[in-house]
């Protein structure tokens, strides 16, 4: 037994070829019984069979291994189930013969409430609380449902049979071939699946309605949801059918199964899961209600559906060999979901919004506690934490950078060749690079290794010397420290206009370029704006010297630059300011140039940056906070007045989303007119939930505004919001309310809200929506986290949601003393699933503390702020 413990992977002396699985869930007792028979290929001389199992009780009398040919039945002399390593070790008295044999195991388990493995989810039907049974196996929880080789490279076929109550809908990856009803029970048998990994096997048993459609080549597509909500599945159904057809073209390969089901699950830990042919979603990510969903919800549904369906090719058909290559799955699905959404909804300008993905990647990767895209996984317990902005957002950004460099057509052609080559098999990162290198003739492997095998990214600084541009790269760290990474950077630049472009690979630490070469009119050299990393297509930041920065500010004010470039300049400037490589004074001056900004994505980033600056100034120089708020109100007022409170007939999807974001910002910065109007409209909404005065797109703004005026002595707004929360059965409305409740400036209310999150009224998947507390509530939230840590750790500790509790409550602090206190508290309470997040959150506190000190020493800040605040 000992030789198999503490290993990252299972031994390779037996390989599963096909599974026959029979499961009988009991939805009342919340238990299940099962039997698995596995065709095994014994490839090495051994007396052991080692596979994965966790939280199952194995019926030792049922375990046997039958050799093919001589048909000899062997029973294990010893059975060990190691809960720590989650392995089942079967020891036999004699060496197993090489070749195919059949392993049989009977077992029992619990339908848990942890949203992983085979679990239960609750719903109401005709006023009665009921259970459904659902699986969630990624990354490594199939072993909680049946003993198996729970690793992505151990692909096999699966034939599933379910014994379930006869009135329920029972779904699996494949279509049903037979259904036998016997009184209150029915036995449902499904077609055998193609070869696939265990983490993609799925079963859902419950009461559902559905809507149905077909693709042009006959694939049946259904959206299943709770009884009475079928209409809310129509939008996702439409997106799914079109997306399957689009991917069939893009990948030059049809969808490989006869049907695709998508199911809304009331209790679901992540956003969605790409199980082959049976994709599961939390309700907010799949259902869209014309009356009560916001434009942002509609966009969210479209991108999540496109992401999960991309996995049917990239992940399910071609699968990563091990979790080290998770980014291949997630980064690619993220990138291609934008491609699909853009094709279906060109008016959404989704590629501009893609910058939010790259920014999330850059933010996390600017930490010393980041990790390379290809990350070593030494234990299954470490996998959950790498489902993060590095795998998804940095992964997607690198794909975007590479596609930009190679050209869209060449990239698509090479990708189709890769999918064809590795279909029904497993691949590593270098396999993708090899296919792209073959198709393009470019040194893809060499170029990309510098981006995937080391963490971090460069800041490229640029200055003008004697009509030459001097470039210099160094690793960017948000702490302002020096890193020692070096990259092959695809540089793009424009000079004075988008017609004057140049691109080259920066392969050394520094390089120079003669500007005269590509400026037709030589007289412009001294004044022309120069923009690097055109359209923010590369995963790096740019630092301009003062002269170039001033030229760009002028170009922004005069509307010479694209939205993506305006976004990039702002975002890099904010990051450099946080790293103390640029003053807050110059960042605020730059922000002043965005007074007439109209683009949704740029304004959205401007808002999010303004929130962060307000929090830092409140700690660094509290006496300046009112000026900061005044400046930001002035910055957003023009755009907010242009849009008004009422939706305009025929207005764009982006304006609908922007209105809510701008009003939320004005409310948080204490703009009285906005707070009063929000309050008036909220009162009308309380009297009539269908009032046109509070459409879904501005509800969040109104809820935040209402909570900003709630205090211990004036609680009515809070009570009213709780009433709306309790009355609605729309998950999107519930999460909208939860994410607003902690905005009250009164710490006593903050504490009440946080305790409410732990109550039975809030589904455990949704508690994390309410953790973003007001500036005034930080200390209360930290004390609450410490007081309730044991309960939180027990309830959320086995999944990735626990990381949100740590990052949301720890990261906003800004002092070294607080960082020390946090470190001391967790010293005896850490566990593998939060170790990385905790280190990252404490690093963020240090970064904030350094930033506070930097701001306190700025000379011209007071004068600049007063001037900016008074500017109309």
C-alpha positions in Angstrom: 0.0 0.0 0.0 2.7 2.5 1.0 4.4 2.6 -2.4 1.2 4.1 -3.9 0.6 6.8 -1.4 1.5 10.5 -1.9 1.8 10.2 -5.7 0.5 12.8 -8.1 -0.6 10.2 -10.6 -1.8 6.6 -10.6 0.5 3.8 -11.5 0.3 2.8 -15.2 0.2 -1.0 -15.0 -3.5 -1.3 -15.9 -5.4 0.9 -18.4 -9.2 1.2 -18.4 -10.8 0.7 -21.9 -14.6 0.9 -21.1 -16.8 1.3 -18.1 -20.3 -0.1 -17.5 -21.8 2.0 -14.7 -25.2 1.4 -13.0 -26.4 3.9 -10.4 -29.5 4.0 -8.2 -29.9 7.4 -6.4 -32.3 7.6 -3.4 -33.4 11.3 -3.4 -35.2 11.0 -0.1 -32.5 9.4 2.0 -29.8 11.2 -0.1 -27.8 8.1 -0.7 -26.9 6.1 -3.8 -25.9 2.5 -4.7 -23.8 1.6 -7.7 -22.0 -1.1 -9.6 -19.2 -0.6 -12.0 -17.6 -3.1 -14.4 -14.4 -2.0 -16.1 -12.7 -3.5 -19.1 -9.0 -3.3 -18.1 -5.9 -3.8 -20.2 -3.2 -5.1 -17.8 0.0 -4.0 -19.5 2.6 -4.9 -16.8 3.3 -7.7 -14.4 1.6 -6.8 -11.2 -0.4 -8.1 -8.2 -2.1 -4.8 -7.7 -4.9 -2.8 -9.3 -4.8 0.8 -8.1 -7.6 3.3 -9.0 -9.3 6.3 -7.5 -12.2 6.3 -5.0 -13.3 8.7 -2.4 -16.1 8.9 0.1 -17.5 5.6 -1.1 -18.0 2.4 0.8 -16.9 -0.6 -1.3 -18.8 -3.9 -0.9 -15.7 -6.2 -0.6 -17.7 -9.3 -1.5 -18.6 -7.8 -4.9 -15.0 -7.1 -6.0 -13.5 -9.5 -8.6 -11.2 -9.5 -11.6 -12.0 -11.9 -14.5 -9.3 -12.7 -17.0 -10.4 -12.9 -20.6 -9.7 -16.1 -22.5 -9.2 -18.6 -19.6 -12.1 -16.9 -17.8 -10.6 -17.2 -14.4 -12.2 -15.2 -11.6 -9.7 -13.7 -9.1 -10.8 -12.1 -5.8 -8.5 -9.6 -4.1 -6.7 -10.9 -1.0 -6.7 -7.3 0.4 -8.7 -4.1 -0.2 -7.5 -0.8 1.0 -9.3 2.5 0.6 -6.9 5.4 1.4 -9.1 8.5 2.1 -6.2 11.0 2.1 -4.9 10.0 -1.3 -8.4 9.0 -2.5 -7.1 5.7 -3.9 -8.5 2.2 -3.8 -5.8 -0.5 -3.8 -6.7 -4.1 -4.7 -4.0 -6.7 -3.9 -4.2 -10.2 -5.4 -2.5 -13.3 -4.3 -1.1 -14.0 -7.7 0.3 -11.9 -10.6 -2.4 -10.8 -13.0 -2.1 -12.1 -16.6 -1.1 -9.5 -19.2 -4.1 -8.6 -21.5 -7.7 -7.7 -21.1 -9.8 -8.5 -18.0 -13.0 -7.4 -16.3 -12.9 -5.6 -12.9 -16.2 -5.6 -11.0 -16.9 -3.4 -7.9 -20.2 -2.7 -6.0 -20.3 0.4 -3.8 -22.5 2.9 -2.0 -22.2 6.6 -1.4 -24.0 9.8 -0.1 -25.6 12.4 -2.3 -23.6 15.2 -0.6 -24.4 18.9 -0.3 -20.9 20.1 -1.4 -21.7 20.7 -5.1 -19.1 18.1 -6.2 -19.1 14.4 -7.0 -22.7 13.0 -7.1 -24.6 15.6 -5.1 -28.1 16.9 -4.3 -29.6 20.2 -5.3 -32.8 21.5 -3.8 -35.8 23.2 -5.6 -39.4 24.0 -4.9 -42.3 22.4 -6.8 -45.9 23.4 -6.0 -44.6 24.9 -2.7 -42.9 21.6 -1.7 -39.1 21.4 -1.2 -37.6 18.6 -3.4 -34.1 17.2 -4.2 -32.5 16.5 -7.6 -29.3 14.5 -8.1 -26.5 16.1 -10.1 -22.9 15.3 -10.9 -19.9 17.7 -11.0 -16.7 15.8 -11.7 -14.2 18.3 -12.9 -11.4 18.4 -11.9 -11.2 15.1 -10.0 -14.5 14.1 -8.4 -15.8 11.3 -10.6 -14.1 9.1 -7.9 -16.8 10.3 -5.4 -19.5 8.7 -7.6 -17.8 5.5 -8.9 -14.3 3.9 -8.6 -12.3 4.9 -11.7 -9.0 6.1 -13.1 -9.9 9.7 -12.5 -7.2 11.3 -14.7 -7.8 13.2 -18.0 -5.4 10.9 -19.9 -7.2 7.7 -18.9 -9.9 8.0 -21.6 -12.4 5.2 -22.1 -16.0 4.6 -23.3 -18.9 4.7 -20.8 -22.2 2.8 -20.9 -24.5 4.2 -18.2 -27.7 2.7 -16.7 -29.8 4.6 -14.1 -32.5 3.3 -11.7 -34.7 6.3 -10.8 -38.2 7.3 -9.7 -40.4 6.9 -12.8 -41.8 10.4 -12.7 -38.4 12.1 -13.0 -36.3 13.1 -16.0 -33.0 11.2 -16.1 -30.2 12.6 -18.3 -26.7 11.5 -19.2 -24.1 12.3 -21.8 -25.7 10.1 -24.5 -29.3 9.6 -25.8 -31.5 7.0 -24.1 -31.8 3.6 -25.9 -34.3 2.0 -23.5 -36.6 3.0 -20.6 -38.3 0.2 -18.6 -40.9 1.3 -16.1 -41.6 -1.0 -13.1 -44.1 0.7 -10.8 -42.5 3.7 -9.1 -39.1 2.9 -10.6 -37.7 3.0 -14.1 -34.5 1.7 -15.5 -32.9 4.0 -18.1 -30.1 2.8 -20.4 -28.0 5.1 -22.5 -26.0 4.6 -25.7 -22.3 3.9 -25.1 -20.3 7.1 -25.2 -17.3 7.8 -27.5 -13.9 7.7 -25.8 -13.7 10.4 -23.2 -12.2 11.4 -19.8 -13.9 10.6 -16.5 -14.3 14.3 -15.5 -16.8 14.7 -18.4 -19.2 12.0 -17.4 -22.5 13.4 -16.2 -25.9 12.4 -14.8 -28.8 14.6 -13.8 -32.0 13.3 -12.3 -34.9 15.7 -11.4 -38.2 17.4 -12.4 -37.7 19.5 -15.5 -39.4 21.3 -18.4 -37.4 21.8 -21.7 -37.4 23.7 -25.0 -35.9 22.0 -28.1 -34.5 22.8 -31.5 -32.2 21.1 -34.1 -29.0 22.2 -35.9 -29.2 22.1 -39.7 -27.4 18.7 -39.6 -29.8 17.1 -37.2 -28.2 17.5 -33.8 -31.1 17.7 -31.2 -30.5 20.5 -28.8 -32.5 21.0 -25.6 -32.4 23.4 -22.6 -33.8 21.9 -19.4 -34.9 24.1 -16.5 -37.2 24.0 -13.5 -40.9 23.4 -14.2 -42.5 26.7 -15.3 -39.3 28.3 -16.5 -39.0 26.8 -20.0 -39.5 30.2 -21.7 -36.3 31.5 -20.0 -34.3 28.8 -21.8 -35.2 30.0 -25.3 -32.4 32.6 -25.7 -29.7 30.1 -24.7 -31.2 27.5 -27.0 -31.0 29.8 -29.9 -27.4 30.8 -29.1 -26.4 27.1 -28.7 -27.8 26.0 -32.1 -26.1 28.8 -34.0 -22.8 28.3 -32.0 -22.7 24.6 -32.8 -23.0 25.4 -36.5 -20.3 28.1 -36.3 -17.8 25.8 -34.5 -18.4 23.0 -37.0 -17.2 25.5 -39.7 -14.4 27.0 -37.6 -12.9 23.7 -36.5 -13.7 21.9 -39.8 -15.2 19.1 -37.8 -18.9 18.5 -36.9 -20.1 18.2 -33.2 -19.4 14.6 -32.4 -22.5 13.5 -30.4 -26.1 13.0 -31.6 -27.5 15.4 -29.0 -26.7 18.3 -26.7 -28.6 19.0 -23.5 -28.0 22.1 -21.4 -29.4 22.0 -17.9 -30.0 24.8 -15.3 -29.1 23.6 -11.8 -30.3 25.6 -8.8 -27.1 24.7 -6.7 -24.0 24.9 -8.8 -20.5 25.9 -7.6 -19.0 27.3 -10.8 -20.6 29.1 -13.7 -21.1 26.1 -15.9 -19.5 22.7 -16.7 -18.9 21.3 -20.2 -19.8 17.6 -19.7 -19.8 15.9 -23.0 -23.3 16.2 -24.5 -24.8 17.3 -21.1 -23.7 20.7 -20.1 -24.7 21.9 -16.7 -25.1 25.6 -15.6 -26.0 27.7 -12.6 -29.3 29.3 -13.4 -27.9 32.8 -13.8 -25.6 31.6 -16.6 -28.3 29.8 -18.7 -31.7 31.5 -18.1 -32.8 34.8 -19.6 -36.1 36.5 -18.7 -37.2 39.3 -21.0 -39.0 41.1 -18.2 -36.4 40.9 -15.4 -33.0 40.1 -16.8 -30.5 42.9 -17.6 -28.5 43.4 -20.8 -25.4 42.2 -18.9 -27.2 39.0 -18.1 -28.0 38.4 -21.7 -24.4 38.9 -22.7 -23.3 36.6 -19.8 -25.5 33.8 -21.0 -24.3 34.1 -24.6 -20.6 34.0 -23.7 -20.9 31.2 -21.2 -22.9 29.0 -23.6 -20.3 29.8 -26.3 -17.5 28.9 -23.9 -19.0 25.6 -22.8 -19.7 24.5 -26.4 -16.2 25.4 -27.5 -15.1 22.7 -25.0 -17.0 20.1 -26.9 -14.1 20.2 -29.3 -11.3 21.8 -27.3 -11.3 19.7 -24.1 -13.8 17.0 -24.7 -12.7 15.7 -28.2 -9.1 16.7 -27.7 -8.2 16.7 -24.0 -5.3 18.0 -22.0 -2.9 15.2 -21.0 -2.7 16.4 -17.3 -3.9 19.5 -15.3 -0.6 21.2 -16.0 -2.1 21.9 -19.4 -5.5 23.1 -18.1 -4.9 26.5 -19.7 -5.2 24.8 -23.1 -8.8 24.0 -22.3 -9.8 27.1 -20.5 -7.8 29.8 -22.2 -8.8 28.5 -25.6 -12.5 28.2 -24.7 -12.5 31.7 -23.3 -10.9 33.2 -26.4 -13.1 31.3 -28.9 -16.3 32.2 -27.0 -15.6 35.8 -27.9 -15.2 34.8 -31.5 -18.6 33.1 -31.5 -20.4 35.9 -29.6 -18.9 38.5 -31.9 -20.2 36.5 -34.9 -23.7 36.3 -33.4 -23.9 39.8 -31.9 -21.6 42.1 -33.8 -23.3 45.1 -32.3 -22.0 44.2 -28.8 -18.3 45.1 -29.7 -17.3 42.1 -27.7 -13.7 42.2 -28.8 -13.3 45.5 -27.1 -14.8 44.0 -23.9 -12.2 41.1 -24.3 -9.8 43.7 -22.7 -11.5 43.0 -19.4 -10.2 39.4 -19.7 -6.7 40.5 -20.5 -6.8 43.0 -17.6 -7.8 40.3 -15.1 -4.9 38.2 -16.3 -2.4 41.1 -16.1 -3.6 42.0 -12.6 -3.1 38.5 -11.2 0.1 37.9 -13.2 1.7 41.1 -11.8 2.0 39.4 -8.4 5.1 37.7 -7.3 2.8 34.9 -6.0 1.4 34.3 -9.5 2.2 31.0 -11.3 3.3 30.0 -14.8 0.5 29.1 -17.3 1.9 25.6 -17.3 1.9 24.8 -13.6 3.2 21.7 -12.0 0.4 19.8 -10.1 1.8 17.4 -7.5 -1.5 16.6 -5.8 -5.2 16.5 -6.7 -5.8 19.0 -3.9 -3.9 21.7 -5.8 -6.0 21.5 -9.0 -8.9 23.7 -7.9 -6.8 26.8 -7.3 -5.5 26.9 -10.9 -9.0 27.5 -12.3 -8.0 31.2 -12.1 -7.3 34.3 -14.2 -4.0 32.8 -15.3 -5.5 29.7 -16.9 -8.5 31.5 -18.3 -7.7 35.2 -18.9 -3.9 35.1 -19.5 -4.4 31.9 -21.5 -7.0 33.6 -23.7 -4.9 36.7 -24.1 -1.9 34.7 -25.3 -4.1 32.9 -27.8 -5.3 36.3 -29.0 -1.7 37.7 -29.2 -0.6 34.6 -31.2 -3.5 34.7 -33.5 -2.8 38.4 -34.1 0.9 37.6 -34.9 0.2 34.6 -37.2 -2.9 36.0 -38.9 -6.5 34.7 -38.5 -6.6 32.4 -41.5 -3.3 30.6 -40.9 -4.3 30.3 -37.2 -7.7 28.7 -38.0 -6.2 26.3 -40.5 -3.5 25.1 -38.2 -6.0 24.7 -35.4 -8.3 22.5 -37.5 -5.3 20.3 -38.3 -4.5 20.1 -34.5 -8.0 19.0 -33.7 -8.1 16.4 -36.4 -4.7 15.0 -35.3 -5.6 14.7 -31.6 -9.3 13.9 -31.8 -10.4 11.3 -29.2 -6.9 11.6 -27.6 -4.8 13.8 -25.3 -2.5 16.7 -26.1 0.1 18.9 -24.4 0.8 22.6 -24.9 3.8 21.8 -27.2 1.5 19.7 -29.4 -0.5 22.8 -30.2 2.6 24.9 -30.8 3.9 22.2 -33.2 0.7 22.3 -35.2 0.8 26.1 -35.4 4.5 26.1 -36.3 3.8 23.6 -39.1 1.0 25.7 -40.4 2.7 29.0 -40.3 6.4 28.4 -40.6 7.0 30.7 -37.6 9.0 29.7 -34.5 5.9 29.4 -32.4 7.4 27.1 -29.8 10.4 29.4 -29.1 8.1 32.5 -29.0 5.5 31.0 -26.8 7.7 29.1 -24.3 8.8 32.4 -22.8 5.1 33.2 -22.1 3.9 29.8 -20.8 6.8 28.4 -18.9 7.6 31.4 -16.7 5.2 33.5 -14.7 4.7 37.2 -15.2 5.1 39.5 -18.2 7.1 42.6 -19.3 6.6 46.3 -19.1 8.1 47.8 -22.3 9.3 51.3 -21.6 9.8 53.6 -24.6 11.4 57.0 -24.9 12.6 59.3 -27.8 16.3 60.0 -28.2 17.6 61.9 -31.3 14.6 60.9 -33.5 15.1 57.3 -32.4 12.8 55.2 -30.2 14.5 53.4 -27.5 12.7 50.2 -26.1 13.5 48.5 -22.9 11.8 45.5 -21.4 11.7 44.4 -17.7 9.4 42.2 -15.7 6.4 44.1 -14.4 5.5 43.5 -10.7 2.7 45.4 -9.0 4.8 45.7 -5.9 7.3 47.9 -7.9 10.1 45.3 -7.3 12.4 44.2 -10.1 11.7 40.8 -11.6 14.3 39.0 -13.8 12.0 37.5 -16.5 12.7 38.2 -20.2 10.3 37.6 -23.1 10.1 37.5 -26.9 7.7 40.4 -27.3 5.6 41.0 -30.4 5.8 44.8 -30.6 3.3 46.8 -32.7 3.3 50.5 -32.9 1.5 53.4 -34.7 2.9 56.9 -35.2 0.5 59.8 -35.7 -2.1 57.7 -37.4 -3.3 54.1 -37.7 -1.9 54.0 -41.3 1.6 54.3 -40.0 2.2 50.9 -38.4 5.3 48.9 -37.7 5.7 45.5 -36.0 8.8 43.6 -34.9 9.8 41.0 -32.2 11.7 42.4 -29.3 14.0 39.5 -28.5 16.6 41.2 -26.3 16.4 43.4 -23.3 16.5 46.7 -25.3 16.5 47.9 -28.9 16.3 51.1 -30.9 14.3 52.1 -33.9 14.7 55.0 -36.2 11.3 56.9 -36.4 12.2 58.8 -39.5 12.0 55.5 -41.5 8.3 55.3 -41.1 7.2 58.9 -40.8 6.4 60.2 -44.3 6.2 63.8 -43.1 9.5 64.2 -41.2 8.3 67.5 -39.6 5.8 65.5 -37.5 8.5 63.6 -35.6 8.6 65.9 -32.7 4.9 66.1 -32.0 3.3 62.9 -33.5 1.7 60.6 -30.9 3.3 57.2 -30.7 1.2 54.3 -29.4 2.8 50.9 -28.6 0.9 47.6 -28.3 -1.8 48.7 -30.8 -5.3 47.7 -29.7 -3.8 46.1 -26.6 -3.3 42.9 -28.6 -0.1 41.9 -26.7 0.0 40.6 -23.1 2.4 43.3 -21.7 2.3 46.8 -20.3 3.8 50.0 -21.8 5.5 52.8 -20.0 6.0 56.0 -21.9 8.4 58.9 -21.1 6.8 62.2 -20.1 6.9 63.7 -23.5 5.2 60.7 -25.2 2.7 60.4 -22.4 1.7 64.1 -22.9 1.3 63.5 -26.7 -1.0 60.5 -26.0 -3.1 62.6 -23.6 -3.6 65.2 -26.3 -4.5 62.4 -28.8 -7.2 61.0 -26.3 -8.7 64.5 -25.7 -8.9 65.0 -29.5 -10.4 61.6 -30.1 -7.6 60.3 -32.4 -7.3 56.9 -30.7 -9.4 53.8 -30.9 -11.3 52.6 -27.8 -9.0 49.7 -27.3 -6.0 52.0 -27.3 -7.7 54.5 -24.9 -8.4 51.5 -22.6 -4.8 50.3 -22.8 -3.2 53.7 -22.0 -5.5 54.1 -19.0 -5.1 50.6 -17.6 -1.2 50.6 -17.9 -1.1 54.0 -16.3 -3.1 52.8 -13.3 -0.9 49.7 -13.0 2.3 51.8 -13.1 0.8 54.1 -10.5 0.0 51.3 -8.1 3.6 50.0 -8.6 4.8 53.5 -7.7 6.5 53.9 -11.1 4.2 56.9 -11.9 2.6 59.4 -9.6 -1.1 59.5 -8.7 -1.0 63.1 -9.8 -0.2 62.2 -13.3 -2.7 59.3 -13.3 -5.5 61.7 -12.2 -4.5 64.2 -14.9 -4.7 61.4 -17.5 -8.2 60.4 -16.2 -9.3 64.0 -16.7 -8.7 63.5 -20.5 -11.6 61.0 -20.5 -14.3 63.5 -19.6 -16.1 63.0 -22.9 -15.5 59.2 -23.1 -18.5 57.3 -24.6 -17.2 53.8 -25.0 -18.7 51.2 -22.7 -15.6 49.1 -22.0 -13.3 52.2 -21.5 -15.8 53.9 -19.1 -16.3 50.6 -17.2 -12.6 50.4 -16.6 -12.5 54.1 -15.7 -15.2 53.4 -13.1 -13.4 50.4 -11.6 -10.1 52.3 -11.4 -11.9 55.3 -9.7 -13.3 53.0 -7.0 -9.8 51.6 -6.2 -8.3 55.1 -6.1 -11.0 56.4 -3.8 -10.3 53.5 -1.4 -6.6 54.1 -1.4 -6.9 57.9 -0.9 -9.3 57.3 2.0 -6.5 55.5 3.8 -3.5 57.6 2.6 -4.9 61.1 2.8 -8.4 61.0 4.1 -8.7 64.8 4.1 -8.6 64.6 0.2 -11.4 62.0 -0.1 -14.1 64.6 -0.7 -12.1 66.2 -3.6 -11.6 62.8 -5.1 -15.3 62.0 -5.0 -16.1 65.4 -6.5 -13.6 64.8 -9.3 -15.0 61.4 -10.1 -18.6 62.7 -10.0 -17.6 65.4 -12.5 -15.9 62.8 -14.7 -19.0 60.6 -15.0 -21.8 63.1 -14.9 -21.7 64.1 -18.6 -22.0 60.5 -19.8 -24.7 59.7 -17.1 -26.7 62.8 -18.2 -26.4 61.8 -21.9 -27.9 58.4 -21.1 -30.4 59.5 -18.4 -32.4 57.1 -16.3 -34.9 55.9 -19.0 -33.9 53.4 -21.7 -34.2 55.1 -25.2 -36.2 53.3 -27.9 -33.7 51.4 -30.1 -30.7 52.2 -28.0 -27.7 49.9 -28.1 -27.0 46.9 -25.9 -23.8 48.7 -24.7 -25.7 51.9 -23.6 -28.2 49.7 -21.7 -25.3 48.2 -19.7 -23.4 51.5 -19.3 -26.4 53.4 -17.8 -26.5 51.1 -14.8 -22.7 51.2 -14.3 -22.5 55.0 -14.4 -25.5 55.5 -12.0 -23.9 52.9 -9.6 -20.7 54.9 -9.6 -22.5 58.2 -9.0 -24.4 56.6 -6.1 -21.3 55.2 -4.5 -19.5 58.5 -4.7 -22.5 60.1 -2.9 -24.0 62.2 -5.7 -27.2 63.5 -4.0 -29.3 63.9 -7.2 -28.6 60.3 -8.1 -29.3 59.0 -4.6 -32.6 60.8 -4.4 -33.8 59.7 -7.9 -32.8 56.1 -7.1 -34.8 56.2 -3.9 -37.9 57.6 -5.7 -37.8 54.9 -8.4 -37.1 52.1 -5.8 -40.3 53.2 -3.9 -42.3 52.8 -7.2 -40.8 49.4 -7.7 -41.8 48.3 -4.2 -45.4 49.2 -5.0 -45.3 47.6 -8.5 -42.6 45.1 -9.5 -43.3 45.7 -13.2 -43.0 49.5 -13.1 -41.2 50.9 -16.1 -39.4 53.3 -13.7 -37.0 50.6 -12.6 -36.0 48.3 -15.6 -33.5 45.5 -14.9 -30.5 47.4 -16.3 -30.6 50.1 -13.5 -31.9 47.9 -10.6 -28.4 47.2 -9.2 -27.6 51.0 -9.3 -30.9 51.7 -7.4 -30.2 48.9 -4.8 -26.6 50.2 -4.2 -28.0 53.8 -3.8 -30.7 52.6 -1.3 -28.1 50.7 0.7 -25.7 53.8 0.8 -28.4 55.5 2.9 -29.2 52.6 5.2 -28.0 52.8 8.8 -28.9 51.2 12.2 -31.4 54.1 12.7 -32.8 54.1 9.1 -33.2 50.4 8.1 -36.3 50.6 5.8 -34.3 50.3 2.6 -32.5 47.2 3.8 -35.8 45.6 5.0 -37.4 46.3 1.6 -34.5 44.8 -0.3 -34.7 41.7 1.8 -38.4 41.5 1.0 -37.7 41.7 -2.8 -35.0 39.0 -2.3 -37.4 36.7 -0.6 -40.2 37.2 -3.1 -38.3 36.7 -6.4 -37.6 33.3 -7.8 -35.2 34.6 -10.4 -31.6 33.8 -9.5 -30.3 36.9 -11.4 -32.4 39.1 -9.2 -31.3 37.4 -6.0 -27.6 37.8 -6.9 -28.2 41.4 -7.9 -29.6 42.1 -4.5 -26.9 40.1 -2.6 -24.1 42.0 -4.4 -25.6 45.3 -3.2 -26.5 44.6 0.4 -23.0 45.1 1.8 -22.7 48.7 0.4 -24.1 50.3 3.6 -21.5 52.6 5.3 -22.9 51.4 8.7 -20.7 48.6 10.0 -23.6 47.2 12.1 -25.6 46.7 8.9 -22.5 45.1 7.3 -22.4 42.6 10.0 -26.1 41.8 9.7 -25.7 41.3 5.9 -22.7 39.0 6.3 -24.6 36.9 8.8 -27.5 36.8 6.4 -25.1 35.3 3.8 -24.5 32.3 6.1 -28.2 31.7 6.7 -30.3 29.0 5.0 -32.0 31.7 2.9 -28.9 32.1 0.7 -27.7 29.1 -1.4 -24.1 28.4 -0.6 -23.0 29.1 -4.2 -24.4 32.6 -3.9 -22.9 33.6 -0.5 -19.7 34.8 -2.2 -21.8 37.4 -4.2 -22.3 39.5 -1.1 -18.7 39.7 0.2 -17.7 43.0 -1.4 -18.3 45.3 1.6 -18.1 49.1 1.7 -14.9 50.9 2.7 -16.3 51.5 6.1 -17.2 47.8 6.6 -13.7 46.2 6.0 -12.8 45.8 9.7 -16.2 44.4 10.5 -15.9 41.9 7.7 -12.4 40.7 8.8 -13.6 40.2 12.4 -16.7 38.3 11.0 -14.4 36.1 8.9 -12.3 35.2 11.9 -15.3 34.5 14.1 -17.0 32.3 11.5 -13.9 30.7 9.9 -14.6 27.3 11.3 -18.1 27.2 9.9 -17.0 28.8 6.6 -14.1 26.3 6.2 -16.4 23.4 6.9 -19.2 24.5 4.5 -17.1 25.8 1.6 -13.7 24.3 2.3 -13.8 21.4 -0.1 -14.4 23.5 -3.2 -12.9 26.6 -4.8 -15.6 29.0 -3.4 -13.7 29.3 -0.2 -11.0 31.2 -2.0 -13.5 34.1 -2.6 -14.0 34.5 1.1 -10.3 35.0 1.6 -9.6 37.3 -1.4 -12.7 39.5 -1.0 -12.2 40.2 2.6 -8.3 40.2 2.9 -7.2 42.0 -0.3 -8.8 45.5 0.4 -6.6 46.2 3.4 -3.8 48.7 3.1 -1.4 48.4 6.1 1.6 46.2 6.9 0.2 45.7 10.4 -3.0 44.2 9.0 -1.0 41.9 6.7 0.9 40.6 9.7 -2.3 40.1 11.7 -3.9 38.2 8.7 -0.7 36.0 8.3 -0.8 35.2 12.0 -4.4 34.2 12.0 -4.1 31.9 9.1 -0.7 30.4 10.2 -2.6 27.5 11.9 -5.6 27.5 9.6 -4.3 27.2 6.1 -5.0 24.2 3.8 -3.8 23.4 0.2 -7.0 24.7 -1.4 -6.5 28.3 -0.1 -2.7 28.4 0.2 -2.1 30.2 -3.1 -5.0 32.6 -2.7 -3.9 33.5 0.8 -0.4 34.4 -0.3 -1.7 36.4 -3.2 -4.2 38.3 -1.0 -1.5 39.2 1.6 0.8 40.3 -1.3 -2.0 42.6 -2.4 -2.2 44.1 1.1 1.5 44.8 1.0 1.2 46.4 -2.5 -1.6 48.7 -1.1 0.4 49.6 1.9 3.4 50.6 -0.2 1.1 52.6 -2.5 -0.4 54.4 0.5 3.1 55.5 1.6 4.0 56.6 -1.9 0.8 58.8 -2.2 1.5 60.4 1.2 4.8 61.6 -0.1 3.5 63.2 -3.4 4.2 66.9 -3.6 1.6 68.3 -6.1 -1.3 65.9 -5.3 -3.4 68.3 -3.2 -3.1 71.2 -5.7 -3.9 68.9 -8.7 -6.9 67.3 -7.0 -8.4 70.6 -6.0 -8.0 71.9 -9.6 -9.5 68.7 -11.1 -12.4 68.7 -8.6 -13.4 72.2 -9.6 -13.2 71.7 -13.3 -16.7 71.5 -14.9 
